[in-house]
Amino acid sequence: MKQEKQMPGIDEEQLLKPVLTHIKHKLMILSGKGGVGKSTIAACLAIALAKKGNKVGLLDIDLHGPSIPHLLNIPDILNISPEQKVLPKEIMPNLEVVSMECLMVDKDQAVIWRGPLKHTAIRQFIGDVQWGDLDYLVVDSPPGTGDEPLSIAQLIPEAKAIIVATPQEVALADVRKSITFCHEVDMDIAGIIENMSGFICPHCGKEVNIFKTGGAQRTALASHVEFLGRLPFDLGVVEAGDEGKLVKYMENQENFYNKVFSQIVDRLIQRLEQMEVKPVFLDEIRRKNSYKIAIPLKEEKPAPFLTTCDEIAMMHVKDGQIKKVERITPSEQGPIRPKVFVNLGADLVMTKDMKEKAKYVFYKNKVGVVLDIPEATPEELVEKFIKGELGGK
């Protein structure tokens, strides 16, 4: 893929919005460390979702050590459409794949890129690929909490993480870092999967806990994160991955591993339904007996964005009237992020413009949003909102 130059002031949201609006669920597969089977689970998850009749895309953004092409036996270079869009490789009905390795003529060529180049490449992987309408986009990221998962958090506001772990304590310490990372970048966690949790001996049928068991479940419970299930260590999966035959291996629904995986996918689908975020109806706020409206200001005028404000006007409304006005200095609240307004107890945030990520965080926390507000004092803006002259319904 040709590297594009980062143009000053480029609006990534506008570049990616035409693509992302056609993708219902975006899932990033994370692991705190390597060797936990993250890429295998990403591939198996994409296969299992496709087998349930969903349209699925699998995106491999492990730029330095992509595993997906080997696991799924994709030796070919990806094609480019006449519109200069990358055409994903269809490996089975309902499942298409894109990987960095599929864009390279020399598979042994090392990718030596710094953060900004990685970010640009990942943006192109999303925006310059002809994904079409998808029910799920599964993103396989490299281990850790580096540039690649950070780029996904920035580029796909509503992306949700699935953290893969093995049961032993040395691995769980890294899982806790992954959980912290998700909290720091305001990424929701769909759940944790404990991989290699027990080994069923093919000869005697006895279960042996090679790496202990239950550690990831205890970590999920302690961290208030959903636990999606335990997957056993399965030699058949290892062999199928080595031979590029995971799709064929997943066809056998009588296999114990596949039965367990199907249950995990069912829990994930149910979990995503529970996590669905919807906009807050503004009339619901107006009908409240009392509520707070936060307006970020820049030099006494409505700020262009949340992050550019030098003061926050917190307007207390009761019985349809402004009862109290507070002026809050952002520096006292730390870096200006959506959570600052949530923690201040705002029921509504009014501003000129807002990033999609911020909007998502507000809706998730049941905070309403009004954009494109005119030049006016906070008091005038709130009066207009109370009368229904600003913000619609």
VEXDREN-2710 file (C-alpha; in Angstrom, 1 decimal):
% VEXDREN-2710
k/r/px/py/pz
1/MET/0.0/0.0/0.0
2/LYS/1.4/3.4/-1.0
3/GLN/2.1/5.6/2.0
4/GLU/0.2/8.9/1.7
5/LYS/1.6/12.0/3.2
6/GLN/-0.1/13.4/6.3
7/MET/-1.7/16.7/5.1
8/PRO/-2.0/19.5/7.6
9/GLY/-5.4/19.7/9.2
10/ILE/-6.6/16.5/7.6
11/ASP/-9.9/15.4/9.1
12/GLU/-9.6/11.7/9.7
13/GLU/-13.2/11.5/10.9
14/GLN/-14.6/12.7/7.6
15/LEU/-12.2/10.4/5.6
16/LEU/-13.4/7.3/7.6
17/LYS/-17.0/8.1/8.2
18/PRO/-18.3/6.8/4.8
19/VAL/-16.7/3.5/5.6
20/LEU/-17.4/3.2/9.3
21/THR/-21.1/4.0/9.0
22/HIS/-21.5/0.7/7.0
23/ILE/-19.9/-1.4/9.8
24/LYS/-22.2/-2.2/12.7
25/HIS/-19.8/-3.7/15.3
26/LYS/-16.1/-3.0/15.5
27/LEU/-14.1/-5.3/17.7
28/MET/-10.4/-5.1/18.5
29/ILE/-8.6/-8.2/19.8
30/LEU/-6.1/-7.3/22.4
31/SER/-3.5/-9.1/24.5
32/GLY/-1.1/-7.8/27.1
33/LYS/1.7/-10.1/25.9
34/GLY/2.5/-12.3/22.9
35/GLY/2.1/-16.1/22.8
36/VAL/-1.4/-16.2/24.2
37/GLY/-3.2/-17.2/21.0
38/LYS/-4.6/-13.8/20.2
39/SER/-4.4/-14.1/16.4
40/THR/-5.8/-17.6/16.4
41/ILE/-8.8/-16.4/18.5
42/ALA/-9.3/-13.4/16.2
43/ALA/-9.4/-15.7/13.2
44/CYS/-11.7/-18.2/14.9
45/LEU/-14.0/-15.5/16.1
46/ALA/-14.3/-14.0/12.6
47/ILE/-15.0/-17.5/11.2
48/ALA/-17.6/-18.3/13.9
49/LEU/-19.4/-15.0/13.4
50/ALA/-19.5/-15.6/9.6
51/LYS/-20.9/-19.1/10.1
52/LYS/-23.8/-17.6/12.0
53/GLY/-24.8/-15.7/8.9
54/ASN/-23.0/-12.4/9.7
55/LYS/-21.1/-10.4/7.1
56/VAL/-17.6/-10.2/8.6
57/GLY/-14.3/-8.4/7.8
58/LEU/-11.0/-9.4/9.5
59/LEU/-8.3/-6.8/9.6
60/ASP/-4.8/-7.7/10.6
61/ILE/-2.9/-4.6/11.8
62/ASP/0.0/-6.4/13.3
63/LEU/2.4/-4.6/10.9
64/HIS/5.6/-6.3/12.2
65/GLY/4.4/-9.9/12.7
66/PRO/1.2/-10.6/10.8
67/SER/-0.2/-14.1/11.5
68/ILE/-3.6/-14.1/9.9
69/PRO/-2.4/-14.9/6.3
70/HIS/-0.6/-18.0/7.5
71/LEU/-3.5/-19.1/9.8
72/LEU/-6.0/-18.8/6.9
73/ASN/-3.7/-19.7/4.0
74/ILE/-3.8/-16.4/2.1
75/PRO/-0.7/-16.5/-0.1
76/ASP/-1.9/-14.0/-2.7
77/ILE/-1.4/-10.3/-3.1
78/LEU/-4.6/-8.3/-2.7
79/ASN/-6.1/-6.7/-5.8
80/ILE/-6.9/-3.0/-6.3
81/SER/-10.2/-1.8/-7.7
82/PRO/-10.5/0.7/-10.6
83/GLU/-11.4/3.2/-7.9
84/GLN/-8.0/2.5/-6.2
85/LYS/-9.7/0.7/-3.3
86/VAL/-8.1/-2.4/-1.8
87/LEU/-10.2/-5.5/-2.4
88/PRO/-10.4/-7.8/0.6
89/LYS/-9.7/-11.5/0.1
90/GLU/-12.8/-13.7/0.5
91/ILE/-11.8/-16.9/2.2
92/MET/-15.3/-18.3/2.8
93/PRO/-18.9/-17.1/2.5
94/ASN/-19.4/-13.9/4.5
95/LEU/-15.8/-13.5/5.5
96/GLU/-13.2/-11.2/3.9
97/VAL/-9.6/-10.5/5.1
98/VAL/-7.0/-7.8/4.8
99/SER/-3.5/-8.0/6.1
100/MET/-0.3/-6.0/5.7
101/GLU/1.4/-9.2/4.5
102/CYS/-1.1/-9.5/1.7
103/LEU/0.1/-6.2/0.3
104/MET/3.8/-7.1/0.2
105/VAL/5.5/-8.8/-2.7
106/ASP/8.4/-10.0/-0.5
107/LYS/6.8/-11.7/2.6
108/ASP/10.2/-11.6/4.4
109/GLN/10.5/-7.9/4.1
110/ALA/10.8/-6.2/7.5
111/VAL/8.4/-3.3/8.1
112/ILE/10.4/-0.6/9.9
113/TRP/8.0/2.2/10.7
114/ARG/7.6/4.7/13.5
115/GLY/4.3/5.6/15.1
116/PRO/3.1/8.3/12.6
117/LEU/3.6/6.0/9.6
118/LYS/1.8/3.1/11.4
119/HIS/-1.1/5.4/12.2
120/THR/-1.4/6.5/8.5
121/ALA/-1.2/2.9/7.3
122/ILE/-3.9/1.8/9.7
123/ARG/-6.1/4.7/8.6
124/GLN/-5.7/3.5/5.0
125/PHE/-6.4/-0.1/6.0
126/ILE/-9.8/1.2/7.2
127/GLY/-10.6/3.9/4.7
128/ASP/-9.0/2.6/1.5
129/VAL/-10.4/-0.9/1.7
130/GLN/-13.7/-1.7/-0.1
131/TRP/-15.3/-3.4/3.0
132/GLY/-18.9/-2.6/2.0
133/ASP/-21.7/-3.4/4.5
134/LEU/-20.4/-5.4/7.5
135/ASP/-22.0/-6.7/10.6
136/TYR/-18.6/-7.1/12.3
137/LEU/-15.1/-5.9/11.7
138/VAL/-12.6/-7.9/13.7
139/VAL/-9.3/-6.2/14.2
140/ASP/-6.3/-8.3/15.2
141/SER/-3.7/-6.0/16.8
142/PRO/-0.2/-6.7/18.0
143/PRO/0.5/-7.6/21.6
144/GLY/0.8/-4.8/24.1
145/THR/-0.6/-1.3/24.2
146/GLY/1.5/0.5/21.6
147/ASP/0.9/2.5/18.5
148/GLU/-1.5/0.1/16.7
149/PRO/-4.2/-0.3/19.4
150/LEU/-3.9/3.4/20.2
151/SER/-4.6/4.3/16.5
152/ILE/-7.7/2.1/16.5
153/ALA/-8.9/3.8/19.6
154/GLN/-8.5/7.1/17.9
155/LEU/-9.8/6.2/14.4
156/ILE/-12.8/4.0/15.4
157/PRO/-14.6/5.8/18.3
158/GLU/-17.0/3.0/19.1
159/ALA/-14.5/0.1/18.8
160/LYS/-14.8/-2.4/21.6
161/ALA/-12.0/-4.5/23.0
162/ILE/-11.8/-8.3/23.5
163/ILE/-8.9/-9.1/25.7
164/VAL/-7.2/-12.5/25.3
165/ALA/-5.4/-14.0/28.3
166/THR/-3.9/-17.2/29.6
167/PRO/-4.5/-18.2/33.2
168/GLN/-1.0/-17.9/34.7
169/GLU/-0.2/-14.9/36.9
170/VAL/2.7/-13.6/34.8
171/ALA/0.2/-13.2/31.9
172/LEU/-2.6/-11.7/34.0
173/ALA/-0.4/-8.7/35.0
174/ASP/-0.3/-7.7/31.4
175/VAL/-4.0/-8.2/31.1
176/ARG/-4.5/-5.7/33.9
177/LYS/-2.4/-3.2/31.8
178/SER/-4.6/-3.8/28.8
179/ILE/-7.7/-3.1/30.9
180/THR/-6.1/0.2/32.2
181/PHE/-5.2/1.1/28.6
182/CYS/-8.8/0.7/27.5
183/HIS/-10.0/2.9/30.4
184/GLU/-7.4/5.6/29.5
185/VAL/-8.5/5.8/25.9
186/ASP/-12.2/5.5/26.7
187/MET/-12.5/2.2/24.8
188/ASP/-15.3/-0.2/26.0
189/ILE/-14.3/-3.7/26.9
190/ALA/-16.7/-6.3/25.5
191/GLY/-15.0/-9.0/27.6
192/ILE/-12.1/-11.3/28.4
193/ILE/-11.4/-14.7/27.0
194/GLU/-9.2/-17.2/28.9
195/ASN/-7.3/-19.2/26.4
196/MET/-5.3/-22.4/26.9
197/SER/-7.4/-23.0/30.0
198/GLY/-6.9/-26.7/30.6
199/PHE/-5.8/-29.5/28.2
200/ILE/-7.9/-32.6/27.5
201/CYS/-5.7/-35.6/27.0
202/PRO/-6.7/-37.3/23.7
203/HIS/-5.7/-40.7/25.1
204/CYS/-7.3/-40.8/28.6
205/GLY/-9.7/-37.9/28.4
206/LYS/-8.4/-36.4/31.6
207/GLU/-8.1/-32.6/31.9
208/VAL/-4.7/-31.2/32.8
209/ASN/-4.3/-27.6/33.8
210/ILE/-1.0/-26.8/32.1
211/PHE/-1.2/-23.1/32.8
212/LYS/-3.5/-23.3/35.8
213/THR/-7.1/-22.2/35.2
214/GLY/-9.6/-19.5/36.2
215/GLY/-7.0/-16.7/36.5
216/ALA/-8.5/-14.5/33.7
217/GLN/-12.0/-15.1/35.2
218/ARG/-10.9/-13.8/38.6
219/THR/-9.2/-10.8/36.9
220/ALA/-12.4/-10.0/35.0
221/LEU/-14.4/-10.2/38.2
222/ALA/-12.0/-8.0/40.1
223/SER/-11.9/-5.4/37.3
224/HIS/-15.7/-5.4/36.7
225/VAL/-15.2/-6.7/33.2
226/GLU/-17.4/-9.3/31.4
227/PHE/-15.9/-12.8/31.3
228/LEU/-16.8/-14.4/28.0
229/GLY/-15.5/-17.9/28.7
230/ARG/-12.6/-20.4/28.8
231/LEU/-11.1/-22.1/25.8
232/PRO/-9.1/-25.3/26.2
233/PHE/-5.6/-25.9/24.8
234/ASP/-6.4/-27.9/21.6
235/LEU/-3.7/-29.5/19.6
236/GLY/-6.1/-29.7/16.6
237/VAL/-6.3/-25.9/16.5
238/VAL/-2.5/-25.6/16.7
239/GLU/-2.1/-28.0/13.8
240/ALA/-4.9/-26.4/11.7
241/GLY/-3.3/-23.0/12.2
242/ASP/0.1/-24.2/11.2
243/GLU/-1.4/-25.8/8.0
244/GLY/-3.6/-22.8/7.2
245/LYS/-6.7/-24.9/7.7
246/LEU/-8.6/-23.1/10.5
247/VAL/-11.7/-22.6/8.4
248/LYS/-12.0/-26.3/7.8
249/TYR/-11.3/-27.1/11.4
250/MET/-14.0/-24.8/12.6
251/GLU/-16.6/-26.7/10.4
252/ASN/-16.7/-29.6/12.8
253/GLN/-19.3/-28.5/15.3
254/GLU/-19.0/-31.8/17.2
255/ASN/-15.5/-30.8/18.3
256/PHE/-15.3/-29.8/21.9
257/TYR/-13.3/-26.6/21.2
258/ASN/-15.8/-25.5/18.5
259/LYS/-18.7/-26.1/20.9
260/VAL/-17.1/-23.9/23.6
261/PHE/-16.2/-21.3/21.0
262/SER/-19.7/-21.1/19.7
263/GLN/-21.0/-20.5/23.3
264/ILE/-18.4/-17.7/23.7
265/VAL/-19.6/-16.1/20.5
266/ASP/-23.2/-16.3/21.6
267/ARG/-22.3/-14.5/24.9
268/LEU/-20.4/-11.9/22.9
269/ILE/-23.3/-11.2/20.7
270/GLN/-25.6/-10.8/23.7
271/ARG/-23.0/-8.6/25.4
272/LEU/-22.8/-6.3/22.4
273/GLU/-26.6/-5.9/22.3
274/GLN/-26.4/-4.9/26.0
275/MET/-23.6/-2.4/25.3
276/GLU/-25.4/-0.6/22.4
277/VAL/-25.2/3.1/22.8
278/LYS/-28.0/5.4/21.6
279/PRO/-28.2/9.3/21.5
280/VAL/-29.9/11.0/24.4
281/PHE/-33.3/12.6/23.5
282/LEU/-33.1/16.3/24.4
283/ASP/-36.7/16.5/25.4
284/GLU/-36.1/13.9/28.1
285/ILE/-33.6/16.4/29.6
286/ARG/-36.0/19.3/29.4
287/ARG/-38.7/17.3/31.2
288/LYS/-36.4/16.7/34.2
289/ASN/-37.1/18.7/37.3
290/SER/-33.5/19.8/37.5
291/TYR/-30.4/19.3/35.3
292/LYS/-27.0/20.7/34.5
293/ILE/-25.8/22.1/31.2
294/ALA/-22.0/22.4/30.6
295/ILE/-20.8/24.9/28.0
296/PRO/-17.0/25.0/27.2
297/LEU/-15.9/28.6/26.6
298/LYS/-12.9/30.2/25.0
299/GLU/-12.3/33.8/25.9
300/GLU/-15.9/34.1/27.1
301/LYS/-17.4/32.7/23.8
302/PRO/-18.5/29.1/23.0
303/ALA/-15.3/27.1/22.3
304/PRO/-14.8/25.4/18.9
305/PHE/-14.1/22.1/20.7
306/LEU/-14.1/20.7/24.2
307/THR/-10.3/20.5/24.3
308/THR/-9.8/24.2/23.3
309/CYS/-11.8/25.7/26.2
310/ASP/-10.2/27.9/28.9
311/GLU/-13.3/27.8/31.1
312/ILE/-16.5/25.7/31.6
313/ALA/-19.8/27.3/32.3
314/MET/-21.9/24.9/34.4
315/MET/-25.5/26.0/34.3
316/HIS/-27.9/24.6/36.9
317/VAL/-31.5/24.5/35.7
318/LYS/-34.5/23.8/38.0
319/ASP/-38.2/24.0/37.2
320/GLY/-37.4/25.5/33.8
321/GLN/-35.3/28.3/35.1
322/ILE/-31.6/29.0/35.6
323/LYS/-30.9/28.8/39.3
324/LYS/-27.2/28.8/39.5
325/VAL/-24.1/29.5/37.3
326/GLU/-20.7/28.1/38.0
327/ARG/-17.4/28.9/36.2
328/ILE/-14.9/26.1/36.3
329/THR/-11.3/26.3/35.3
330/PRO/-10.3/23.3/33.2
331/SER/-6.7/23.2/34.6
332/GLU/-8.2/22.2/37.9
333/GLN/-9.8/19.2/36.3
334/GLY/-6.8/17.9/34.5
335/PRO/-6.7/17.3/30.7
336/ILE/-10.0/18.3/29.1
337/ARG/-11.6/15.0/28.0
338/PRO/-15.3/14.0/27.8
339/LYS/-15.0/12.2/31.2
340/VAL/-14.3/15.6/32.8
341/PHE/-17.8/16.8/31.9
342/VAL/-19.3/13.5/32.9
343/ASN/-17.5/13.6/36.3
344/LEU/-18.8/17.2/36.8
345/GLY/-22.3/15.8/36.6
346/ALA/-23.4/17.4/33.3
347/ASP/-26.7/16.1/31.8
348/LEU/-26.0/18.1/28.6
349/VAL/-23.0/19.5/26.8
350/MET/-23.4/22.4/24.3
351/THR/-20.5/23.3/22.0
352/LYS/-19.6/24.4/18.5
353/ASP/-18.3/21.0/17.3
354/MET/-17.3/17.7/18.8
355/LYS/-15.3/14.6/17.8
356/GLU/-17.2/11.4/17.3
357/LYS/-15.2/9.8/20.1
358/ALA/-16.4/12.5/22.6
359/LYS/-20.0/12.1/21.3
360/TYR/-19.8/8.3/21.9
361/VAL/-18.5/8.8/25.5
362/PHE/-21.3/11.2/26.3
363/TYR/-24.0/9.0/24.9
364/LYS/-22.6/6.0/26.7
365/ASN/-22.9/8.0/30.0
366/LYS/-26.4/9.3/29.2
367/VAL/-25.2/12.8/28.6
368/GLY/-27.0/14.8/25.8
369/VAL/-25.2/16.8/23.1
370/VAL/-26.1/20.0/21.3
371/LEU/-23.7/21.1/18.5
372/ASP/-23.5/24.1/16.1
373/ILE/-24.5/26.5/18.9
374/PRO/-24.5/30.3/18.0
375/GLU/-22.4/33.0/19.4
376/ALA/-24.2/33.9/22.6
377/THR/-23.7/34.1/26.3
378/PRO/-24.2/30.8/28.3
379/GLU/-27.4/32.2/29.8
380/GLU/-28.8/33.0/26.4
381/LEU/-28.0/29.6/25.1
382/VAL/-29.6/27.8/28.0
383/GLU/-32.7/30.0/27.8
384/LYS/-33.0/29.0/24.1
385/PHE/-32.6/25.3/25.0
386/ILE/-35.3/25.5/27.8
387/LYS/-37.7/27.1/25.3
388/GLY/-37.0/24.4/22.7
389/GLU/-35.4/26.9/20.3
390/LEU/-32.0/25.2/20.4
391/GLY/-31.1/21.5/19.9
392/GLY/-34.4/20.2/18.6
393/LYS/-35.8/17.1/20.3
END
